[in-house]
Amino acid sequence: MTLNIGVIGTGAIGRDHIRRLSHTLRGSRVVAVTDINAAQASRVVQEEGISAEVYADGHALIGAADVQAVVVTSWGPTHEEYVLAAIAAGKPVFCEKPLAVTAEGCKRIVDAEQAYGRRLVQVGFMRPYDAGYRQLKAVLDGDRIGAPLMIHAAHRNPTVADSYSTDMAITDTLIHEINVLAWLLDDQYVSAQVVFPRKAPKALEHLRDPQIVLLETAKGVRIDVEVFVNCQYGYDIQCEVVGERGIARLPEPTTVQLRSEARLSNEILMDWKDRFIDAYDVELQAFIDDLARGQLTGPSSWDGYLAAVTADACISAQNSGAIVPISLPERPAFYG
Ligand SMILES: NC(=O)c1ccc[n+]([C@@H]2O[C@H](COP(=O)([O-])OP(=O)(O)OC[C@H]3O[C@@H](n4cnc5c(N)ncnc54)[C@H](O)[C@@H]3O)[C@@H](O)[C@H]2O)c1
């Protein structure tokens, strides 16, 4: 069976998802697209060589009879409206992060989905689908290093656009660590603090970069995440778990090891799209396969909500310099 998908937003990740849904994955085809930049949407349809109808807006696309599932890849502030519309239409929806730009918005989605009575939403947190993180989780779940005590993590980008602001280091960047580290530890956060080292010379005037986010979990694990988005040298994701009896590190992406000119070296990736290309494939394939089986199992709107609550605490910690308590609600049985 082939799932007919409509994609809202044909920018960077939208186009990437259209490509994989059309040419890489099994059991899906893109039958509808829309973007406020209609010319761009038409160009993507043409360049990807697909026969999808270009709709005037996201609501017309969600209402189209042949659209069985929706992928939301438009700008963050538009996500809540489209996810709520998809739930109202009873159509499954894969929404890129953020699920909504406020925790209250995420909660409205959680409430609407529960009122509908069945999971319809998967959030685009792809790190739990990355082979390296899955290996790391297997080590922890298999008790190979004892209980985790600390995590040292880093999220580094070579550069960011001028529009990137200090709070986006949380909502756009750290949000992936917030999601994946809670999943890795099967734990949740109880407090956050943010400290700022000396500013990097390449950081734009309005941006405080780098930053160190300190998180504490309910089980007492202490986490430090360095967020450094002007590091220049590459897109580099690090994660080291210190356990009672050993240390487990996220594997480096596979690259050719070079012996040349008196050096032993490995290339470092520059683009996030390359670093997690397989994870994006696996997460969307899981969405398609889960729908064929009748039950979504990937990151839920509840995970989107928890990430938003934690992100709010981190932003408050950025502004106050204080240790900000995080009080997360119990996960409802509906979300497993
Ligand atoms: N999971 C990840 O690793 C990951 C990576 C990149 C982006 N994202 C998320 O995906 C979303 C899109 O990011 P991007 O980098 O592709 O941005 P982008 O700016 O390249 O593309 C967004 C597109 O949405 C369109 N758009 C905006 N409002 C719209 C509306 N109301 N209806 C239809 N189209 C609309 C814009 O015209 C643009 O083409 C963001 O929320 C971002 O955080 C997630």
The ligand as a MOL file (V3000), in Angstrom:
LIG
                    3D

  0  0  0     0  0            999 V3000
M  V30 BEGIN CTAB
M  V30 COUNTS 44 48 0 0 0
M  V30 BEGIN ATOM
M  V30 1 N 14.7170 18.0650 12.5500 0
M  V30 2 C 15.6920 18.8350 12.1140 0
M  V30 3 O 16.8730 18.5270 12.2810 0
M  V30 4 C 15.3920 20.0880 11.3720 0
M  V30 5 C 16.3320 20.6040 10.4860 0
M  V30 6 C 16.0130 21.7610 9.7800 0
M  V30 7 C 14.8070 22.3920 9.9840 0
M  V30 8 N 13.9310 21.8850 10.8850 0 CHG=1
M  V30 9 C 12.6540 22.5800 11.1470 0
M  V30 10 O 11.8800 22.5520 9.9570 0
M  V30 11 C 11.1600 23.7750 9.8020 0
M  V30 12 C 11.5540 24.3970 8.4460 0
M  V30 13 O 12.9350 24.6780 8.4510 0
M  V30 14 P 13.7400 24.9970 7.0880 0
M  V30 15 O 15.1610 25.0090 7.4550 0
M  V30 16 O 13.2720 24.0850 6.0140 0 CHG=-1
M  V30 17 O 13.2420 26.4800 6.8080 0
M  V30 18 P 13.0950 27.2040 5.3990 0
M  V30 19 O 12.9290 28.6560 5.6970 0
M  V30 20 O 14.1660 26.7760 4.4630 0
M  V30 21 O 11.7120 26.6290 4.8250 0
M  V30 22 C 10.4770 26.8980 5.4040 0
M  V30 23 C 9.4640 27.0710 4.2800 0
M  V30 24 O 8.1570 27.2410 4.8610 0
M  V30 25 C 7.4670 28.1710 4.0450 0
M  V30 26 N 6.3460 28.6840 4.8140 0
M  V30 27 C 6.3910 29.5810 5.8280 0
M  V30 28 N 5.1370 29.8030 6.2900 0
M  V30 29 C 4.3070 28.9970 5.5750 0
M  V30 30 C 2.9250 28.7550 5.6070 0
M  V30 31 N 2.1080 29.3910 6.4610 0
M  V30 32 N 2.4060 27.8350 4.7430 0
M  V30 33 C 3.2010 27.2040 3.8670 0
M  V30 34 N 4.5420 27.3960 3.7910 0
M  V30 35 C 5.0810 28.2850 4.6320 0
M  V30 36 C 8.5270 29.2080 3.6600 0
M  V30 37 O 8.1480 29.9500 2.5300 0
M  V30 38 C 9.7340 28.2920 3.4090 0
M  V30 39 O 9.8100 27.8920 2.0570 0
M  V30 40 C 11.5450 24.6410 11.0060 0
M  V30 41 O 10.5610 24.5140 11.9950 0
M  V30 42 C 12.8570 24.0440 11.4860 0
M  V30 43 O 13.0590 24.2000 12.8710 0
M  V30 44 C 14.1820 20.7350 11.5620 0
M  V30 END ATOM
M  V30 BEGIN BOND
M  V30 1 1 1 2
M  V30 2 2 2 3
M  V30 3 1 2 4
M  V30 4 1 4 5
M  V30 5 2 4 44
M  V30 6 2 5 6
M  V30 7 1 6 7
M  V30 8 2 7 8
M  V30 9 1 8 9
M  V30 10 1 8 44
M  V30 11 1 9 10
M  V30 12 1 9 42
M  V30 13 1 10 11
M  V30 14 1 11 12
M  V30 15 1 11 40
M  V30 16 1 12 13
M  V30 17 1 13 14
M  V30 18 2 14 15
M  V30 19 1 14 16
M  V30 20 1 14 17
M  V30 21 1 17 18
M  V30 22 2 18 19
M  V30 23 1 18 20
M  V30 24 1 18 21
M  V30 25 1 21 22
M  V30 26 1 22 23
M  V30 27 1 23 24
M  V30 28 1 23 38
M  V30 29 1 24 25
M  V30 30 1 25 26
M  V30 31 1 25 36
M  V30 32 1 26 27
M  V30 33 1 26 35
M  V30 34 2 27 28
M  V30 35 1 28 29
M  V30 36 1 29 30
M  V30 37 2 29 35
M  V30 38 1 30 31
M  V30 39 2 30 32
M  V30 40 1 32 33
M  V30 41 2 33 34
M  V30 42 1 34 35
M  V30 43 1 36 37
M  V30 44 1 36 38
M  V30 45 1 38 39
M  V30 46 1 40 41
M  V30 47 1 40 42
M  V30 48 1 42 43
M  V30 END BOND
M  V30 END CTAB
M  END
